[in-house]
Amino acid sequence: MTCLTLGLGSNQQAHFHMRQALDGLQHHFGDLLLSSVFESEAVGFDGSNFLNMVVVCDTRLSLTGINDIIKSLEDANGRRRGGPRFASRTLDIDILTYDDLHGEYEGVVLPRPEITANAFVLWPMAQVCGSKVDPDSGLSYQQLWDAYDKSRQRLWPIDFEWQGRRVSRATPA
């Protein structure tokens, strides 16, 4: 089995689309390990706040097979393709890591560079894969999060439930 990490994001009916994504991912991959769900301001454009999280699962599928599934889930949730890179999204699912692959495989750059660049990916990644080492820096994702300049992007955990269980809890101000 291959350990797969996925980044999920939405800023349009975000709670609904995040739950739909989790239902679909569970259907295709089985057991899921979930980070907290975080709210953050839009990056790269003016737009509504996003919800983001990281999901870890095991799979026997190829990257192409995984891409087919996530594109289908995005499309089923109203994802419009062909617009600007930085724009509002009903659902965005990105392959972050696929075991320890490093480089470009089947058109996917691994690990995804956004992991270490964006707080909305790095903090949840540190939660679920904190001891996993980023091959470019040689540091664990927890070490990278600890060293991250938290003033670069506002990010906070929110209350979020899925299938009757609490996935995350808001941090009191």
Protein Blocks (a to p, Z undefined) as FASTA:
>chain_A
ZZdddddddfehklmmmmmmmmmmmmmnopaddddddddddehiacddddddddddddfb
dfklmmmmmmmmmmmnopaehiafbdcdfbdcddfbgcjagcjeehiacddfklmmpmkl
mmmmmmmmmmpccfklopafklmmmmpcfklpgcddddddeehiafbdcddZZ
